Structure formats: C-alpha cells, structure tokens
C-alpha cells in the first residue's frame, strides 16, 4: 500500500491574506503509522517521514502564510472510526482555536457523541465519494441527537449524483448539514446542472452550508475552471458558505498537489466583496463551530 504524498513544507503567499480571525474549515491530520492505528480498509498510508508533530509544524507554517487563526480538523477515513488522531490534533493545535469533525458508524451510542462533543467535535461526516462507515439512513437517525448537542452533519457528496435524491431529507433534518468541496461538481455540466442548482437552492433556503474548498480535485492548476461554481454558491447565500484548504491533500488520485496560497487566491477570485469574504472566512464558521 502506497503512502500519501507529503504536504508541502510551506504555502506560497497569497495575493491577499485571510482577515483577522479566519477559520480554515477543512483540514485532516495524520501521523506516523506507528502513532495511531490505521483502518484496515484504507486505500493509502500516511506520508512517510512525518510524525504528528511534523504534520502540525507544516500546517502551522501554512496558517501563518495564509493568515489563518482557527482550524477544523476533519477525521480522515484512513483511521476509520477510531477518532483518536483527530482528538489528539485538537489538543495539540489548541482546543480554543480548533474544532473537529468525527466519524462514527450507524447506531453509535449517545455516550460516544457526548464524549466527542466534550472534546471539541462539532459534526459527524458521511462520505458518499470514497465510502466510509456511516450511511445516510444512519446519519438521519443520529440527527436528533446531534441537534441536541449543537452538532451537525457533514457530507461529501456529488451534486449531480447524490444531492437531488437527499435534498428533501436535508430540508427536514433537525440539525445543519454541511456539503463538502462545492458538492464535488461535474464541471462539464456547468453551473446550470440541475443537481448543482439543487445545492444552490438548499443554501438559498438556509437548509445547508457548502464548503468552497478543494477545486484541485475537479480541475487542473491553477484551478480557475472551478471558480464559477464557488461563485454561484456564494451568490446563492454567502451566509451559508465556508472555506477550507483541505490540507494535507490526501487521496489525490489523479489530482495535482495544490498550493494553499493558490487555493486562497481562487477563493478571492470567486468572492470579490470584502463583506462576503468576512462572512465566509470568519463569521459563518465562528458561529457554526462555536469558536
């Protein structure tokens, strides 16, 4: 099994840094293979030659370069349902400035949610793209318990393949739903694609959030082909958008290793108004994640 590519030592300086108090709403944290147990069904191993302290040092360098003050660590499927690596990342990065998104299976007991909430976890993640351990039926069943703990659901789903069939469920859920990576759009379909427009409507209605993240997963550098999709989501409802770097860029498949400074530049291309940039980079995530 091949290791993931090591993240860059540092990011290029963006044209404009993020505003004071900005939140990177989507990173993963890895460690040396010997530090935390890996999931037997994973498709990659962590990059060799870095322990958790090494990963954290590289991420802190990126934070400084981009002007990021706070972070949301999304648990990686490389570790399955054992959230220890993410909880330790919250502790080391600092619980005042770090929140988490965990993985749990269908039917997880509420005591697990209590423990995760106490450790700074604000959501559970469901992954339609790469598979995982939580189903949509299981997520819906857990939604009332999440709402009771001021937690939410985060889903990695394809706008054209998945969002239309679950849109009405999303509207009925008692907890917020965050859709990762702009709904992983099929760029060839354009922003008028019915599935992508369904995602835009969910934002405009206030029923979902979208992360304006990971354009590098759907197009080649300098990632400008994805800019109209990020712009459309921000125009649908800037109060329901977030931004994340998706560092350290794991499970690349055929995608090119991105530069985080370039990713922030693409966000600024998509969202030109300073008021909306402030909402998306600071105000929205501060409210949603309880900073």
Secondary structure as the mmCIF struct_conf table of DSSP 4:
data_model
#
loop_
_struct_conf.conf_type_id
_struct_conf.id
_struct_conf.beg_label_comp_id
_struct_conf.beg_label_asym_id
_struct_conf.beg_label_seq_id
_struct_conf.end_label_comp_id
_struct_conf.end_label_asym_id
_struct_conf.end_label_seq_id
HELX_LH_PP_P HELX_LH_PP_P1 UNK A 2 UNK A 2
STRN STRN1 UNK A 3 UNK A 3
HELX_LH_PP_P HELX_LH_PP_P2 UNK A 4 UNK A 8
BEND BEND1 UNK A 9 UNK A 10
HELX_LH_PP_P HELX_LH_PP_P3 UNK A 11 UNK A 14
BEND BEND2 UNK A 15 UNK A 16
HELX_LH_PP_P HELX_LH_PP_P4 UNK A 17 UNK A 19
TURN_TY1_P TURN_TY1_P1 UNK A 20 UNK A 21
STRN STRN2 UNK A 22 UNK A 27
TURN_TY1_P TURN_TY1_P2 UNK A 33 UNK A 35
BEND BEND3 UNK A 36 UNK A 36
HELX_LH_PP_P HELX_LH_PP_P5 UNK A 37 UNK A 39
TURN_TY1_P TURN_TY1_P3 UNK A 40 UNK A 41
BEND BEND4 UNK A 43 UNK A 43
STRN STRN3 UNK A 45 UNK A 45
HELX_LH_PP_P HELX_LH_PP_P6 UNK A 46 UNK A 47
TURN_TY1_P TURN_TY1_P4 UNK A 48 UNK A 49
HELX_RH_AL_P HELX_RH_AL_P1 UNK A 52 UNK A 66
TURN_TY1_P TURN_TY1_P5 UNK A 67 UNK A 67
STRN STRN4 UNK A 68 UNK A 74
HELX_LH_PP_P HELX_LH_PP_P7 UNK A 75 UNK A 76
HELX_RH_3T_P HELX_RH_3T_P1 UNK A 77 UNK A 79
TURN_TY1_P TURN_TY1_P6 UNK A 80 UNK A 81
TURN_TY1_P TURN_TY1_P7 UNK A 83 UNK A 83
HELX_RH_AL_P HELX_RH_AL_P2 UNK A 84 UNK A 93
TURN_TY1_P TURN_TY1_P8 UNK A 95 UNK A 97
STRN STRN5 UNK A 98 UNK A 102
TURN_TY1_P TURN_TY1_P9 UNK A 106 UNK A 107
HELX_RH_AL_P HELX_RH_AL_P3 UNK A 110 UNK A 118
TURN_TY1_P TURN_TY1_P10 UNK A 119 UNK A 120
STRN STRN6 UNK A 121 UNK A 127
TURN_TY1_P TURN_TY1_P11 UNK A 128 UNK A 130
BEND BEND5 UNK A 133 UNK A 133
HELX_RH_AL_P HELX_RH_AL_P4 UNK A 136 UNK A 148
TURN_TY1_P TURN_TY1_P12 UNK A 149 UNK A 150
STRN STRN7 UNK A 152 UNK A 156
HELX_RH_PI_P HELX_RH_PI_P1 UNK A 159 UNK A 163
HELX_RH_AL_P HELX_RH_AL_P5 UNK A 164 UNK A 172
BEND BEND6 UNK A 174 UNK A 175
STRN STRN8 UNK A 177 UNK A 179
BEND BEND7 UNK A 180 UNK A 180
HELX_RH_3T_P HELX_RH_3T_P2 UNK A 181 UNK A 183
HELX_RH_3T_P HELX_RH_3T_P3 UNK A 187 UNK A 189
TURN_TY1_P TURN_TY1_P13 UNK A 191 UNK A 192
HELX_RH_AL_P HELX_RH_AL_P6 UNK A 194 UNK A 204
TURN_TY1_P TURN_TY1_P14 UNK A 205 UNK A 206
BEND BEND8 UNK A 207 UNK A 207
STRN STRN9 UNK A 209 UNK A 211
HELX_RH_3T_P HELX_RH_3T_P4 UNK A 215 UNK A 217
TURN_TY1_P TURN_TY1_P15 UNK A 218 UNK A 218
BEND BEND9 UNK A 219 UNK A 219
TURN_TY1_P TURN_TY1_P16 UNK A 221 UNK A 222
HELX_RH_3T_P HELX_RH_3T_P5 UNK A 224 UNK A 226
HELX_RH_AL_P HELX_RH_AL_P7 UNK A 227 UNK A 236
HELX_RH_3T_P HELX_RH_3T_P6 UNK A 238 UNK A 240
STRN STRN10 UNK A 241 UNK A 242
TURN_TY1_P TURN_TY1_P17 UNK A 247 UNK A 248
TURN_TY1_P TURN_TY1_P18 UNK A 253 UNK A 254
HELX_LH_PP_P HELX_LH_PP_P8 UNK A 255 UNK A 258
HELX_RH_AL_P HELX_RH_AL_P8 UNK A 260 UNK A 270
HELX_RH_AL_P HELX_RH_AL_P9 UNK A 274 UNK A 278
HELX_RH_PI_P HELX_RH_PI_P2 UNK A 279 UNK A 283
HELX_RH_AL_P HELX_RH_AL_P10 UNK A 284 UNK A 289
TURN_TY1_P TURN_TY1_P19 UNK A 290 UNK A 290
#
